[in-house]
Amino acid sequence: MYSQCHLGQQLWRKLTSAERQVLACALNHLSDRDIANRLHCSQHTVRSHIRNICGKARELHGHPLKFRRDILPLFWQTGLPESDVVVYPVK
């Protein structure tokens, strides 16, 4: 089993650019609707990205993780990997 910091780093590396954008927005406490508006996509697309993030987290962790209950707090505690942080423009 990974430490929380290591799990966060490994998960971040597995995410696509779109999944990283959704995660970054969610870390700023945006709802699915607000994320969809910010990224100019549908809520269905946002939820698909969230499902994909959860699936990748499960592959690494070995157990199912809930996005808002388990994954977001992981990144609130450890932060996004410094060298990989991407700033997304606010519209």
Secondary structure, 3 states (H helix, E strand, C coil): CCCHHHHHHHHHHHCCHHHHHHHHHHHCCCCHHHHHHHHCCCHHHHHHHHHHHHHHHHHHHCCCCCHHHHHHHHHHHHCCCHHHCCCCCCC
